[in-house]
Amino acid sequence: MARITVEDCLEQVGKDNRFNLIHLAVSRIKQHRQGEPFLAGDRNKEVVNTLREVASGDVTFDNIDQLPDMVDGVIPENDSLLDSESSPKE
Protein backbone atom coordinates (compact mmCIF):
# COMPACT_ATOMS: atom_id res chain seq x y z
CA MET A 1 0.00 0.00 0.00
CA ALA A 2 1.65 3.19 -1.12
CA ARG A 3 -0.81 5.54 0.55
CA ILE A 4 -3.43 4.90 3.14
CA THR A 5 -6.78 6.64 2.74
CA VAL A 6 -9.81 7.01 4.94
CA GLU A 7 -11.82 5.26 2.25
CA ASP A 8 -9.59 2.17 2.53
CA CYS A 9 -10.25 2.04 6.26
CA LEU A 10 -13.98 2.72 5.94
CA GLU A 11 -14.32 -0.31 3.66
CA GLN A 12 -13.22 -2.45 6.62
CA VAL A 13 -15.09 -0.59 9.38
CA GLY A 14 -18.27 0.27 7.53
CA LYS A 15 -19.07 2.94 5.00
CA ASP A 16 -20.06 6.35 6.32
CA ASN A 17 -19.00 5.51 9.86
CA ARG A 18 -15.97 7.66 10.54
CA PHE A 19 -16.67 7.79 14.27
CA ASN A 20 -16.20 4.02 14.54
CA LEU A 21 -12.98 4.30 12.55
CA ILE A 22 -11.62 6.88 14.98
CA HIS A 23 -12.72 4.83 17.98
CA LEU A 24 -11.00 1.70 16.60
CA ALA A 25 -7.81 3.59 15.70
CA VAL A 26 -7.56 5.25 19.13
CA SER A 27 -8.06 1.92 20.88
CA ARG A 28 -5.28 0.37 18.82
CA ILE A 29 -2.91 3.32 19.32
CA LYS A 30 -3.38 2.96 23.09
CA GLN A 31 -2.32 -0.68 22.74
CA HIS A 32 0.79 0.35 20.79
CA ARG A 33 1.71 2.84 23.48
CA GLN A 34 1.53 0.02 26.02
CA GLY A 35 4.08 -1.95 24.01
CA GLU A 36 2.07 -3.93 21.46
CA PRO A 37 3.90 -4.38 18.15
CA PHE A 38 2.53 -3.15 14.83
CA LEU A 39 0.99 -5.80 12.59
CA ALA A 40 1.48 -3.80 9.39
CA GLY A 41 4.33 -1.46 8.55
CA ASP A 42 6.77 0.12 10.94
CA ARG A 43 8.51 3.00 9.19
CA ASN A 44 5.74 5.56 9.53
CA LYS A 45 4.10 7.40 12.38
CA GLU A 46 1.94 5.33 14.70
CA VAL A 47 -1.30 6.78 13.32
CA VAL A 48 -0.38 5.79 9.76
CA ASN A 49 0.70 2.30 10.82
CA THR A 50 -2.51 1.84 12.80
CA LEU A 51 -4.64 2.91 9.84
CA ARG A 52 -2.71 0.44 7.69
CA GLU A 53 -3.63 -2.30 10.18
CA VAL A 54 -7.29 -1.31 9.94
CA ALA A 55 -7.27 -1.06 6.13
CA SER A 56 -5.64 -4.49 5.80
CA GLY A 57 -8.30 -6.04 8.03
CA ASP A 58 -5.81 -7.09 10.71
CA VAL A 59 -7.52 -4.89 13.31
CA THR A 60 -11.30 -5.02 13.66
CA PHE A 61 -13.87 -4.43 16.37
CA ASP A 62 -14.15 -8.22 16.65
CA ASN A 63 -10.48 -8.75 17.53
CA ILE A 64 -9.27 -5.45 19.05
CA ASP A 65 -9.56 -6.70 22.63
CA GLN A 66 -7.82 -9.99 21.81
CA LEU A 67 -4.82 -8.52 19.99
CA PRO A 68 -2.71 -7.96 23.15
CA ASP A 69 -3.06 -11.69 23.92
CA MET A 70 -1.78 -12.80 20.51
CA VAL A 71 1.35 -14.90 20.31
CA ASP A 72 2.95 -15.01 16.86
CA GLY A 73 -0.30 -13.91 15.23
CA VAL A 74 -2.45 -16.56 16.98
CA ILE A 75 -4.84 -15.97 19.85
CA PRO A 76 -4.25 -18.75 22.42
CA GLU A 77 -7.27 -20.67 23.64
CA ASN A 78 -8.03 -20.26 27.30
CA ASP A 79 -9.68 -23.51 28.42
CA SER A 80 -10.04 -22.36 32.02
CA LEU A 81 -12.08 -19.36 30.87
CA LEU A 82 -14.36 -21.61 28.84
CA ASP A 83 -14.81 -24.00 31.77
CA SER A 84 -15.77 -21.25 34.17
CA GLU A 85 -18.35 -19.86 31.74
CA SER A 86 -20.01 -23.23 31.14
CA SER A 87 -20.17 -24.33 34.78
CA PRO A 88 -23.38 -23.50 36.65
CA LYS A 89 -23.16 -20.77 39.26
CA GLU A 90 -24.27 -21.56 42.77
Secondary structure, DSSP 8 states (H G I E B T S, - for coil): --S--HHHHHHHH-TT-HHHHHHHHHHHHHHHHTT---SS--SS-HHHHHHHHHHHTSS-TTTTTTGGG-BTTB----HHHHHHHHS---
